[in-house]
Amino acid sequence: MDNPLEILRWMLLAVIFSPLLIAGILALAWKCCVGLTRRLAIWFALLHVGLTGGLTWLAADQLLEKAAWSTPGDTPRATFEPIAVPGDPGLGSQSGGQIHETSWTLLTLGASSARLPSSEIQLFFGLDGLNVWLIALTSLMTLVAILVSWNSIATDQSSFYAWLFVLETGILGSFSAFDLVLFYVFFELTLIPSFFLIGEWGVGAARREAARQFFLYTLFGSLLTLIGVIGIVVMNPLPVVERNVGLTIQHEMMNPDKSLARLDSGPYTFSLPRLIRNVQTWSRYYPAAVETANREATAAAAALQQAQDRLREAPTDSERLQQRDLLHRLAHEKATVFTTVREQAEYYRQAHICFFFLLMAGFAVKTPIIPFHTWLPSAYYAAPIGVTVMLAAVMSKLGTYGILRIVLPLAPDAAFEYGLSVFGVLGAAGIIYAALCAYAQRDVKSLVAYSSISHLGLVVLALFALNREGLTGACLHMVNHGLSTGALFALLAFLLDRYGTLDREAYGGLIALFPGFAFVMCVVSLATVGLPGLNNFVSEMLMIAGLFDPVHTQSLGYGLAVAAASGIFLSAWYTMTLLKQLFFGPIKTPDSSTRDPNLTAARDFNSREWFVYGVLLILCFVMGLSPQPVIDTIRPEANVIVASADMARMRAGFAPAPAERVPVMPIPMVDAHEQVAGLP
């Protein structure tokens, strides 16, 4: 295995599926040995972080090397090209190259032929700039979730930690899957462990109701997304064309003689890279076919008009009469073809709009986007603190990641037409609404939950800006938000372990009692509001810069950018108010007479807590001071989505970004039937 990609693909499989093995071991651990169970969980999580760290290091090196080959003037790739794909036939060949696909088939639908493959569901995993850092974040936050649950989980620890590792597998599989069915399976898998973790180990009498609401709400949205996935797959089969040698796949619209190829529908594909190419091909083919049919119908109608004019000069000329009749039939035939093709193109466009909203349903709930957020406050409040860390830091990213990975490249025209105007406006409303709700919360956990909704609304805005700055900033902010918000929730475990309550009114002057906790809490809070030098600053600036692009976002972008900036200000407002109340003024702590005697002694960080919060604090500084390697790995995949969005702008009648940035009118389509109808 001299080729590092050979090592990477086996490491990737180990990273995805080893948590399932760990879950099985923990589930069989002695439930009576409380210390043994949680220590096993810690050591397994540390080993997994080490394995994931090695995977991330090697993959980032390969991705940076790959990105260095491209120059600003190069044509963007047509689709995603994941590296380290298990089952990639190219890696096993003598050349040692990769074709960015897999030969590992889980299920075959239909028969294949010598020319065309069958429809297949594949075990298709891979790494690229969009998922490698999220995979690393997931492994790290699982370790953090276990460490902050050290004292809070006292019953049936083996089952708790087992379900936590099952949840990790579902998230990792979703981030790394490049087959749509495989993605959906892992996407849904995350619901099962989350349901049990909240319902069984949550806090409060309403924990089971919160778990049920979370499960049903997200399941309903996911089922709508499944319908959208199936619709996109059916509407965009492999394009095939008849050649001398039979049917062959053709993603280019033009024949060798530069005429428009007559594309027919081939097998379906669930491979995301292939499906993106199919969508690009059919999205270009239908407008070109309408334009060609319109041109031919208009030419036939003009020829018929000329024949009619010549016939008036010699009404009894049988040759001219026969020619007029032939041209009349030809004009009607061409007009019928034009009408049929135009109806097909309009049906394709309307279907993609419908599928766009269906795809967004599940991802809008998972993110969540206002008003699909109603499950989140109760679920975050009821979940044990370690599970809340997982929900906020990584599981919420499944929603924004699904938009980035699936919705934008598979429905670019609808995303351009309705993305900012519908979901951008909802995201902006969520930024302001959730920020005001956060300020009004008395419970600190609920405050941070609403804060998370507000920050993710900014990510949604940036995604639908559909430009390099917005997409790069959004992808970077998924990682940054996971670090900072995950760290905030983890820090709340400090107060829960010592006092058992998160009522902000019960605290004051804590900087005198816990200077270490106060320092880390203040730095992490400053990171969440985007202080320069800390992680959120760069990603927030990139996202807002994307909204100020007048070509991509039009005038709506300015208003949304103002909402985004207002959200950042409001974030600073309620965060600084919280810090003032917790750490300054007279010393105030919850009534010691009602304090649970099983809680940790009221002292500052111990060694375990310094390790947890110290790692998160260092990463906030690293991502704030040196984000360039992450940005460089993201750029090639972001360019794929931007190129697809630019083509959508052209089809909608606007020039793409590299052009003069001046709107152009779409080509008018003349109804040839109307031209022919007026002729005898």
PLY file of the C-alpha trace (Angstrom):
ply
format ascii 1.0
element vertex 680
property float x
property float y
property float z
element edge 679
property int vertex1
property int vertex2
end_header
0.00 0.00 0.00
2.54 2.59 -1.13
-0.25 4.75 -2.53
-1.61 6.94 0.32
-5.07 6.77 -1.25
-5.05 3.00 -0.71
-4.45 3.60 3.00
-7.02 6.38 3.15
-9.91 4.34 1.79
-9.46 1.63 4.42
-9.03 4.26 7.12
-12.28 5.87 5.98
-14.20 2.61 6.35
-12.65 2.11 9.79
-13.64 5.64 10.86
-17.26 5.15 9.72
-17.95 1.68 11.05
-15.67 1.30 14.09
-18.15 3.21 16.32
-20.69 0.45 15.61
-18.20 -2.12 16.83
-17.49 0.04 19.87
-21.23 0.31 20.55
-21.54 -3.45 20.49
-18.67 -3.86 22.95
-20.08 -1.24 25.32
-23.57 -2.74 25.15
-22.12 -6.04 26.37
-20.03 -4.40 29.13
-20.84 -5.15 32.77
-23.52 -2.70 33.78
-22.45 -3.03 37.39
-18.96 -1.73 36.62
-19.81 1.93 36.25
-16.22 3.14 36.17
-15.18 0.49 33.64
-17.95 1.36 31.17
-17.23 5.05 30.96
-13.48 4.50 30.91
-13.87 2.11 28.00
-15.98 4.73 26.23
-13.30 7.38 26.79
-10.46 5.19 25.53
-12.44 4.07 22.48
-13.35 7.68 21.71
-9.71 8.76 22.05
-8.61 5.99 19.68
-11.28 7.05 17.20
-10.17 10.70 17.41
-6.60 9.58 16.72
-7.70 7.52 13.72
-9.87 10.35 12.40
-7.04 12.83 12.95
-4.71 10.70 10.84
-7.39 10.38 8.16
-7.96 14.14 8.14
-4.23 14.90 7.97
-3.59 12.56 5.03
-6.79 13.56 3.21
-6.14 17.28 3.65
-2.64 16.81 2.21
-4.09 15.06 -0.85
-6.86 17.64 -1.27
-4.46 20.58 -0.95
-2.17 18.99 -3.53
-5.15 18.48 -5.82
-6.30 22.07 -5.32
-2.79 23.36 -6.08
-2.99 21.87 -9.58
-5.85 24.18 -10.52
-5.46 27.84 -11.42
-8.06 30.64 -11.35
-8.50 30.44 -15.12
-9.23 26.72 -15.24
-12.68 25.47 -16.13
-14.40 24.22 -12.94
-15.03 20.52 -12.65
-18.48 19.39 -13.71
-19.13 17.35 -10.57
-17.68 16.21 -7.27
-14.60 14.01 -7.43
-14.19 12.34 -4.03
-10.84 10.80 -3.17
-10.06 7.60 -1.23
-13.23 5.90 -2.48
-13.45 2.29 -1.21
-13.92 0.07 -4.24
-12.50 2.61 -6.72
-11.36 0.39 -9.65
-8.63 2.85 -10.55
-6.81 2.44 -7.25
-6.44 -1.27 -7.85
-5.12 -0.91 -11.40
-1.48 -0.81 -12.46
-1.66 2.93 -13.03
-2.80 3.46 -9.42
-5.04 6.32 -10.51
-8.57 6.95 -9.33
-11.82 7.38 -11.25
-13.71 8.78 -8.22
-16.36 6.06 -8.37
-16.88 2.69 -6.72
-17.50 -0.81 -7.98
-19.05 -1.99 -4.68
-22.72 -2.61 -5.45
-25.28 -3.21 -2.74
-28.37 -3.67 -4.93
-28.88 -3.92 -8.70
-32.11 -2.64 -10.21
-32.65 -4.05 -13.71
-30.22 -5.66 -16.13
-27.05 -4.18 -17.56
-25.85 -4.39 -21.14
-22.57 -4.18 -23.00
-23.17 -0.47 -23.61
-25.07 0.74 -20.56
-24.82 -0.05 -16.84
-27.79 -1.10 -14.75
-29.35 1.06 -12.07
-27.39 0.36 -8.88
-27.36 1.32 -5.23
-23.72 1.36 -4.19
-21.58 1.40 -1.06
-20.12 4.71 -2.21
-18.11 6.62 0.39
-15.46 9.24 -0.24
-13.67 12.35 0.99
-13.53 15.87 -0.37
-13.29 19.42 0.91
-16.94 19.58 1.93
-16.94 16.64 4.33
-13.42 15.93 5.60
-13.49 18.64 8.28
-17.04 17.75 9.35
-15.96 14.14 9.81
-13.11 15.31 12.06
-15.53 17.57 13.97
-17.93 14.66 14.55
-15.24 12.43 16.05
-13.97 15.22 18.30
-17.43 16.18 19.54
-18.24 12.57 20.38
-15.24 12.56 22.69
-16.37 15.88 24.19
-19.91 14.55 24.68
-18.59 11.54 26.60
-16.29 13.64 28.78
-18.99 16.17 29.76
-21.36 13.28 30.55
-18.87 11.86 33.06
-20.92 12.76 36.13
-24.39 13.38 34.71
-25.09 9.83 33.46
-25.44 7.58 36.48
-27.82 4.86 35.24
-27.28 2.25 32.52
-24.08 3.87 31.29
-23.23 1.06 28.89
-26.44 1.60 26.88
-26.03 5.37 26.90
-22.52 5.31 25.50
-23.45 2.56 23.03
-26.28 4.68 21.61
-23.93 7.67 21.47
-21.52 5.73 19.25
-24.39 4.53 17.05
-25.37 8.19 16.61
-21.78 8.95 15.63
-21.89 6.25 12.94
-25.08 7.70 11.47
-23.59 11.18 11.28
-20.27 10.00 9.82
-22.03 7.86 7.23
-24.22 10.79 6.15
-21.24 13.11 5.74
-19.18 10.62 3.73
-21.87 8.98 1.53
-21.93 9.76 -2.21
-24.85 7.46 -3.03
-28.23 9.10 -2.40
-29.88 5.99 -0.96
-26.86 5.36 1.26
-26.98 8.98 2.44
-30.66 8.69 3.25
-30.18 5.46 5.21
-27.52 7.02 7.45
-29.49 10.28 7.62
-32.48 8.38 9.03
-30.29 6.22 11.25
-29.47 9.27 13.37
-33.10 9.48 14.52
-33.11 6.15 16.37
-30.25 6.73 18.85
-31.31 10.36 19.31
-34.82 9.24 20.27
-33.58 6.84 22.93
-30.87 9.16 24.25
-33.35 12.00 24.80
-36.27 9.91 25.99
-34.35 7.65 28.39
-31.55 9.84 29.78
-33.06 13.28 29.29
-34.04 15.70 32.05
-37.49 16.79 33.14
-40.89 15.16 33.04
-41.40 16.15 29.38
-38.31 14.38 28.04
-40.27 11.54 26.42
-42.66 13.96 24.77
-39.69 15.99 23.51
-38.11 12.82 22.10
-41.37 11.83 20.40
-41.85 15.29 18.91
-38.27 15.36 17.65
-38.60 11.91 16.07
-41.95 12.46 14.34
-41.16 15.98 13.18
-37.83 15.09 11.60
-39.13 11.78 10.20
-41.96 13.55 8.36
-39.54 16.05 6.83
-37.16 13.25 5.86
-39.91 11.33 4.07
-40.67 14.40 1.97
-36.98 14.63 1.17
-37.02 10.98 0.07
-39.81 11.77 -2.40
-37.73 14.64 -3.74
-34.68 12.38 -4.11
-36.66 9.78 -6.04
-38.17 12.48 -8.25
-34.78 13.96 -9.11
-33.40 10.50 -9.92
-36.36 9.61 -12.18
-36.34 12.98 -13.96
-32.60 12.81 -14.69
-31.66 9.36 -16.01
-28.41 8.72 -17.82
-28.65 10.53 -21.18
-28.10 8.12 -24.08
-27.87 8.63 -27.85
-28.17 6.15 -30.73
-24.85 5.55 -32.48
-23.70 3.05 -35.10
-22.45 0.87 -32.28
-25.71 1.12 -30.32
-26.74 3.16 -27.30
-23.98 5.09 -25.54
-23.95 7.54 -22.65
-23.47 11.13 -23.80
-23.23 14.07 -21.44
-22.40 16.48 -24.29
-25.45 17.90 -26.02
-23.89 18.27 -29.46
-23.20 15.65 -32.11
-19.78 15.56 -33.84
-21.32 17.63 -36.66
-22.24 20.33 -34.09
-25.96 19.58 -34.37
-28.11 19.00 -31.31
-27.99 15.37 -30.21
-31.32 13.60 -29.71
-30.94 12.38 -26.15
-33.02 9.54 -24.79
-33.50 8.27 -21.25
-31.18 5.53 -20.03
-30.86 3.78 -16.64
-31.31 5.64 -13.37
-28.36 6.42 -11.14
-28.15 7.07 -7.42
-24.48 8.06 -7.57
-24.36 11.72 -6.61
-21.47 12.69 -8.95
-23.15 10.97 -11.91
-26.54 12.42 -11.08
-25.10 15.94 -10.95
-23.76 15.46 -14.48
-27.16 14.14 -15.58
-28.92 17.19 -14.14
-26.48 19.52 -15.88
-26.98 17.71 -19.19
-30.80 17.64 -19.12
-30.99 21.21 -17.78
-29.02 22.39 -20.83
-30.67 20.00 -23.26
-34.30 21.06 -22.83
-33.76 24.83 -23.43
-31.50 24.01 -26.39
-34.10 21.60 -27.79
-36.82 24.26 -27.44
-34.66 26.85 -29.16
-33.79 24.44 -31.99
-37.43 23.38 -32.45
-38.52 27.01 -32.40
-35.92 27.94 -35.01
-36.95 25.06 -37.27
-40.66 25.81 -36.85
-40.10 29.50 -37.58
-38.05 28.66 -40.69
-40.75 26.25 -41.90
-43.45 28.87 -41.35
-41.36 31.44 -43.26
-40.86 28.98 -46.15
-44.61 28.32 -46.20
-45.28 32.05 -46.33
-42.92 32.42 -49.29
-44.61 29.51 -51.09
-47.99 31.13 -50.44
-46.74 34.41 -51.92
-45.46 32.62 -55.03
-48.76 30.78 -55.38
-50.65 34.08 -55.48
-48.68 35.01 -58.60
-49.83 31.82 -60.38
-52.84 30.34 -58.54
-53.26 27.54 -61.08
-49.64 26.37 -61.08
-49.92 22.75 -59.90
-46.22 22.51 -59.03
-46.41 25.57 -56.78
-49.65 24.31 -55.25
-48.05 20.95 -54.49
-45.01 22.63 -52.99
-47.25 24.83 -50.84
-49.10 21.77 -49.52
-45.85 19.98 -48.68
-44.52 23.02 -46.83
-47.85 23.42 -45.06
-47.62 19.88 -43.68
-43.97 20.41 -42.77
-44.78 23.68 -40.96
-47.55 22.02 -38.96
-45.24 19.11 -38.13
-42.48 21.44 -36.95
-44.95 23.53 -34.98
-46.27 20.40 -33.27
-42.72 19.30 -32.42
-41.99 22.75 -31.02
-45.10 22.72 -28.85
-44.33 19.21 -27.58
-40.72 20.04 -26.75
-41.74 23.27 -25.04
-44.27 21.40 -22.90
-41.63 18.82 -21.98
-39.18 21.56 -21.01
-41.78 23.35 -18.91
-42.78 20.10 -17.22
-39.12 19.41 -16.42
-38.71 22.90 -14.96
-41.88 22.76 -12.86
-41.04 19.25 -11.62
-37.62 20.39 -10.46
-39.18 23.29 -8.57
-41.49 20.86 -6.79
-38.62 18.48 -6.02
-36.53 21.38 -4.76
-39.09 22.19 -2.07
-39.48 18.50 -1.19
-35.72 18.13 -0.80
-35.61 21.22 1.37
-38.34 19.90 3.68
-36.16 17.43 5.55
-33.08 19.63 5.58
-35.06 22.68 6.75
-36.33 20.66 9.73
-32.92 19.21 10.56
-31.09 22.58 10.44
-33.66 23.97 11.56
-34.98 26.92 9.54
-37.76 29.05 11.00
-40.69 28.08 11.20
-39.59 24.40 11.17
-37.71 24.83 14.44
-40.43 24.10 16.99
-38.95 20.72 17.93
-35.55 22.16 18.81
-36.07 24.14 22.06
-37.78 21.24 23.84
-35.35 18.63 22.47
-32.25 20.63 23.39
-33.64 21.42 26.83
-34.68 17.85 27.60
-31.58 16.12 26.18
-28.69 15.30 28.53
-25.90 17.80 28.09
-23.62 15.44 26.14
-26.39 14.67 23.65
-27.15 18.39 23.31
-23.49 18.89 22.38
-23.89 16.33 19.57
-27.21 17.77 18.38
-25.93 21.33 18.21
-22.34 20.78 17.09
-22.73 18.16 14.36
-26.27 16.82 13.91
-27.69 20.22 12.99
-25.02 20.40 10.26
-26.72 17.49 8.48
-29.36 19.99 7.40
-27.02 22.62 6.00
-24.71 19.91 4.60
-27.67 18.34 2.78
-28.49 21.70 1.21
-24.87 22.15 0.15
-24.21 18.62 -1.07
-27.59 17.62 -2.55
-30.06 20.47 -3.04
-27.84 23.08 -4.70
-26.16 20.84 -7.32
-29.30 18.75 -8.07
-31.81 21.62 -8.33
-29.71 24.64 -9.32
-32.41 26.44 -11.34
-34.99 26.25 -8.56
-32.33 27.15 -5.97
-31.45 30.27 -7.97
-35.11 31.22 -8.46
-36.48 30.48 -4.98
-33.49 29.99 -2.69
-32.95 33.52 -1.42
-36.50 34.74 -2.00
-38.04 31.94 0.12
-35.48 30.22 2.34
-33.17 33.22 2.46
-36.00 35.35 3.82
-36.93 32.61 6.30
-33.29 32.37 7.35
-33.09 36.14 7.86
-36.30 36.08 9.89
-34.84 33.25 11.95
-31.67 35.22 12.64
-33.61 38.10 14.21
-36.41 36.08 15.83
-34.12 33.49 17.42
-31.75 36.20 18.68
-34.62 37.99 20.43
-35.85 34.69 21.86
-32.34 33.95 23.13
-32.23 37.25 24.99
-35.55 36.48 26.68
-34.52 33.03 27.97
-33.95 32.54 31.67
-32.46 29.07 31.22
-28.92 29.29 29.82
-29.31 26.05 27.85
-32.38 27.42 26.05
-30.49 30.64 25.37
-27.66 28.79 23.63
-30.22 26.68 21.71
-31.89 29.76 20.24
-28.47 31.24 19.58
-27.67 28.17 17.46
-30.83 28.71 15.37
-29.81 32.32 14.78
-26.29 31.44 13.63
-27.48 28.64 11.34
-29.88 31.09 9.69
-26.81 32.98 8.52
-25.42 29.77 7.01
-28.66 29.28 5.05
-28.41 32.83 3.68
-24.84 32.27 2.54
-25.63 28.93 0.88
-28.34 30.43 -1.30
-26.13 33.38 -2.27
-24.66 30.79 -4.70
-21.25 32.44 -5.01
-17.75 31.44 -3.94
-17.57 33.69 -0.92
-20.94 32.62 0.44
-20.47 28.89 -0.14
-16.92 28.85 1.21
-17.93 30.88 4.25
-20.96 28.66 4.90
-18.93 25.45 4.74
-16.24 26.95 6.98
-18.86 28.22 9.42
-20.36 24.74 9.79
-17.06 23.69 11.34
-16.61 26.91 13.31
-20.16 26.90 14.65
-19.76 23.28 15.65
-16.66 24.16 17.67
-17.95 27.32 19.36
-21.56 26.27 20.03
-20.49 22.76 21.00
-18.01 24.31 23.42
-20.70 26.57 24.90
-23.03 23.65 25.57
-20.12 21.64 26.97
-19.27 24.47 29.36
-22.79 24.34 30.76
-21.93 20.88 32.08
-19.59 22.65 34.53
-22.52 24.41 36.24
-24.77 21.36 36.06
-22.15 19.15 37.70
-21.72 21.59 40.58
-25.15 23.13 41.13
-27.62 21.13 39.03
-29.33 24.18 37.53
-28.86 26.52 34.57
-31.15 29.28 35.80
-29.20 32.43 35.00
-30.93 34.32 37.82
-29.32 31.97 40.34
-25.75 33.01 39.48
-23.54 36.06 39.81
-19.92 36.98 40.45
-18.62 33.56 39.41
-15.31 35.00 38.18
-14.21 35.23 41.81
-15.06 31.58 42.47
-14.08 29.96 39.16
-11.53 32.12 37.27
-10.60 29.28 34.90
-14.21 28.62 33.96
-14.84 32.36 33.56
-11.83 32.77 31.24
-12.77 29.89 28.94
-16.46 30.86 28.92
-15.65 34.45 27.98
-13.27 33.46 25.16
-15.71 30.93 23.69
-18.54 33.47 23.94
-16.42 36.03 22.11
-15.77 33.41 19.44
-19.51 32.93 18.89
-20.02 36.66 18.28
-17.18 36.76 15.73
-14.32 38.50 17.51
-11.34 38.89 15.11
-8.67 36.31 15.84
-11.22 33.67 16.82
-12.82 31.09 14.58
-16.22 32.57 13.68
-14.85 35.88 12.41
-13.48 34.71 9.05
-16.49 32.57 8.14
-18.99 35.27 9.12
-17.18 37.87 7.05
-17.12 35.56 4.03
-20.83 34.83 4.36
-21.79 38.50 4.63
-19.48 39.34 1.70
-21.36 36.76 -0.37
-24.65 38.52 0.35
-23.26 41.86 -0.84
-22.60 40.50 -4.34
-25.11 42.43 -6.54
-24.96 39.96 -9.44
-25.62 36.78 -7.53
-28.04 38.07 -4.90
-29.58 41.09 -6.66
-31.04 43.86 -4.49
-32.52 41.30 -2.06
-29.02 40.45 -0.91
-28.48 43.88 0.63
-31.51 43.56 2.88
-30.53 40.03 3.88
-26.98 41.20 4.61
-28.38 43.87 6.94
-30.41 41.18 8.71
-27.29 39.02 9.02
-25.24 41.88 10.45
-28.09 42.71 12.84
-28.09 39.12 14.00
-24.38 39.31 14.82
-25.01 42.50 16.81
-27.91 40.90 18.68
-25.71 37.88 19.36
-23.16 40.15 21.03
-25.98 41.83 22.98
-27.44 38.75 24.63
-24.05 37.04 25.02
-22.45 40.01 26.79
-25.57 40.38 28.95
-25.27 36.73 29.98
-21.56 37.06 30.79
-22.21 40.17 32.88
-24.91 38.38 34.86
-22.91 35.20 35.43
-19.47 36.50 36.23
-19.70 40.06 37.57
-21.42 41.76 40.44
-21.99 40.26 43.90
-21.28 36.55 44.29
-24.46 34.51 43.98
-24.92 30.76 43.68
-27.94 28.45 43.99
-29.20 27.73 47.50
-26.77 25.23 49.05
-29.50 23.81 51.30
-31.29 22.32 48.31
-28.13 21.24 46.53
-27.88 17.57 45.55
-25.14 16.00 47.74
-24.09 13.76 44.83
-22.98 16.75 42.78
-19.30 17.61 42.25
-17.69 19.89 44.83
-17.91 23.55 43.89
-14.36 24.11 42.69
-12.74 25.26 39.45
-11.75 23.03 36.52
-10.28 19.65 37.29
-7.76 17.97 34.96
-10.47 16.24 32.88
-12.28 19.54 32.32
-9.09 21.43 31.48
-8.39 18.81 28.81
-11.89 19.07 27.27
-12.22 22.83 27.27
-8.55 23.46 26.57
-8.68 21.47 23.31
-11.80 23.34 22.16
-10.28 26.68 23.12
-7.07 25.98 21.19
-9.03 24.94 18.10
-11.05 28.18 18.24
-7.77 30.10 18.07
-6.28 27.86 15.36
-9.34 28.18 13.11
-9.39 31.94 13.70
-5.71 32.57 13.03
-5.03 30.03 10.28
-8.19 29.10 8.33
-6.48 29.09 4.91
-5.81 25.31 4.65
-9.48 24.61 5.34
-10.57 27.23 2.79
-8.20 25.82 0.17
-9.62 22.32 0.54
-13.19 23.64 0.28
-12.62 25.78 -2.83
-12.67 23.12 -5.62
-16.00 21.64 -4.46
-17.47 25.12 -3.94
-16.47 25.94 -7.53
-18.46 22.93 -8.76
-21.63 24.33 -7.18
-20.88 27.88 -8.33
-20.40 26.70 -11.93
-23.74 24.90 -11.81
-25.39 28.02 -10.36
-23.85 30.20 -13.10
-25.43 27.98 -15.75
-28.76 28.36 -13.96
-28.34 32.14 -14.09
-27.73 31.98 -17.83
-30.86 29.89 -18.36
-32.82 32.40 -16.28
-31.54 35.26 -18.44
-28.62 36.57 -16.41
-24.93 36.51 -17.27
-22.70 34.36 -15.04
-20.19 35.89 -12.67
-17.17 36.07 -15.03
-19.15 38.04 -17.65
-20.06 41.73 -17.71
-22.51 41.25 -14.85
-25.33 42.86 -16.81
-28.74 41.13 -17.07
-29.61 39.91 -20.56
-33.06 39.03 -21.83
-33.83 35.40 -22.58
-34.36 34.39 -26.22
-38.04 34.94 -27.14
-39.84 31.82 -28.30
-42.29 32.42 -31.15
-45.34 30.16 -31.25
-45.09 28.61 -34.70
-48.67 27.30 -34.46
-49.90 30.88 -34.50
-47.83 31.59 -37.61
-49.17 28.54 -39.41
-52.78 28.98 -38.28
-53.19 32.18 -40.25
-52.11 30.58 -43.53
-54.47 28.72 -45.87
0 1
1 2
2 3
3 4
4 5
5 6
6 7
7 8
8 9
9 10
10 11
11 12
12 13
13 14
14 15
15 16
16 17
17 18
18 19
19 20
20 21
21 22
22 23
23 24
24 25
25 26
26 27
27 28
28 29
29 30
30 31
31 32
32 33
33 34
34 35
35 36
36 37
37 38
38 39
39 40
40 41
41 42
42 43
43 44
44 45
45 46
46 47
47 48
48 49
49 50
50 51
51 52
52 53
53 54
54 55
55 56
56 57
57 58
58 59
59 60
60 61
61 62
62 63
63 64
64 65
65 66
66 67
67 68
68 69
69 70
70 71
71 72
72 73
73 74
74 75
75 76
76 77
77 78
78 79
79 80
80 81
81 82
82 83
83 84
84 85
85 86
86 87
87 88
88 89
89 90
90 91
91 92
92 93
93 94
94 95
95 96
96 97
97 98
98 99
99 100
100 101
101 102
102 103
103 104
104 105
105 106
106 107
107 108
108 109
109 110
110 111
111 112
112 113
113 114
114 115
115 116
116 117
117 118
118 119
119 120
120 121
121 122
122 123
123 124
124 125
125 126
126 127
127 128
128 129
129 130
130 131
131 132
132 133
133 134
134 135
135 136
136 137
137 138
138 139
139 140
140 141
141 142
142 143
143 144
144 145
145 146
146 147
147 148
148 149
149 150
150 151
151 152
152 153
153 154
154 155
155 156
156 157
157 158
158 159
159 160
160 161
161 162
162 163
163 164
164 165
165 166
166 167
167 168
168 169
169 170
170 171
171 172
172 173
173 174
174 175
175 176
176 177
177 178
178 179
179 180
180 181
181 182
182 183
183 184
184 185
185 186
186 187
187 188
188 189
189 190
190 191
191 192
192 193
193 194
194 195
195 196
196 197
197 198
198 199
199 200
200 201
201 202
202 203
203 204
204 205
205 206
206 207
207 208
208 209
209 210
210 211
211 212
212 213
213 214
214 215
215 216
216 217
217 218
218 219
219 220
220 221
221 222
222 223
223 224
224 225
225 226
226 227
227 228
228 229
229 230
230 231
231 232
232 233
233 234
234 235
235 236
236 237
237 238
238 239
239 240
240 241
241 242
242 243
243 244
244 245
245 246
246 247
247 248
248 249
249 250
250 251
251 252
252 253
253 254
254 255
255 256
256 257
257 258
258 259
259 260
260 261
261 262
262 263
263 264
264 265
265 266
266 267
267 268
268 269
269 270
270 271
271 272
272 273
273 274
274 275
275 276
276 277
277 278
278 279
279 280
280 281
281 282
282 283
283 284
284 285
285 286
286 287
287 288
288 289
289 290
290 291
291 292
292 293
293 294
294 295
295 296
296 297
297 298
298 299
299 300
300 301
301 302
302 303
303 304
304 305
305 306
306 307
307 308
308 309
309 310
310 311
311 312
312 313
313 314
314 315
315 316
316 317
317 318
318 319
319 320
320 321
321 322
322 323
323 324
324 325
325 326
326 327
327 328
328 329
329 330
330 331
331 332
332 333
333 334
334 335
335 336
336 337
337 338
338 339
339 340
340 341
341 342
342 343
343 344
344 345
345 346
346 347
347 348
348 349
349 350
350 351
351 352
352 353
353 354
354 355
355 356
356 357
357 358
358 359
359 360
360 361
361 362
362 363
363 364
364 365
365 366
366 367
367 368
368 369
369 370
370 371
371 372
372 373
373 374
374 375
375 376
376 377
377 378
378 379
379 380
380 381
381 382
382 383
383 384
384 385
385 386
386 387
387 388
388 389
389 390
390 391
391 392
392 393
393 394
394 395
395 396
396 397
397 398
398 399
399 400
400 401
401 402
402 403
403 404
404 405
405 406
406 407
407 408
408 409
409 410
410 411
411 412
412 413
413 414
414 415
415 416
416 417
417 418
418 419
419 420
420 421
421 422
422 423
423 424
424 425
425 426
426 427
427 428
428 429
429 430
430 431
431 432
432 433
433 434
434 435
435 436
436 437
437 438
438 439
439 440
440 441
441 442
442 443
443 444
444 445
445 446
446 447
447 448
448 449
449 450
450 451
451 452
452 453
453 454
454 455
455 456
456 457
457 458
458 459
459 460
460 461
461 462
462 463
463 464
464 465
465 466
466 467
467 468
468 469
469 470
470 471
471 472
472 473
473 474
474 475
475 476
476 477
477 478
478 479
479 480
480 481
481 482
482 483
483 484
484 485
485 486
486 487
487 488
488 489
489 490
490 491
491 492
492 493
493 494
494 495
495 496
496 497
497 498
498 499
499 500
500 501
501 502
502 503
503 504
504 505
505 506
506 507
507 508
508 509
509 510
510 511
511 512
512 513
513 514
514 515
515 516
516 517
517 518
518 519
519 520
520 521
521 522
522 523
523 524
524 525
525 526
526 527
527 528
528 529
529 530
530 531
531 532
532 533
533 534
534 535
535 536
536 537
537 538
538 539
539 540
540 541
541 542
542 543
543 544
544 545
545 546
546 547
547 548
548 549
549 550
550 551
551 552
552 553
553 554
554 555
555 556
556 557
557 558
558 559
559 560
560 561
561 562
562 563
563 564
564 565
565 566
566 567
567 568
568 569
569 570
570 571
571 572
572 573
573 574
574 575
575 576
576 577
577 578
578 579
579 580
580 581
581 582
582 583
583 584
584 585
585 586
586 587
587 588
588 589
589 590
590 591
591 592
592 593
593 594
594 595
595 596
596 597
597 598
598 599
599 600
600 601
601 602
602 603
603 604
604 605
605 606
606 607
607 608
608 609
609 610
610 611
611 612
612 613
613 614
614 615
615 616
616 617
617 618
618 619
619 620
620 621
621 622
622 623
623 624
624 625
625 626
626 627
627 628
628 629
629 630
630 631
631 632
632 633
633 634
634 635
635 636
636 637
637 638
638 639
639 640
640 641
641 642
642 643
643 644
644 645
645 646
646 647
647 648
648 649
649 650
650 651
651 652
652 653
653 654
654 655
655 656
656 657
657 658
658 659
659 660
660 661
661 662
662 663
663 664
664 665
665 666
666 667
667 668
668 669
669 670
670 671
671 672
672 673
673 674
674 675
675 676
676 677
677 678
678 679
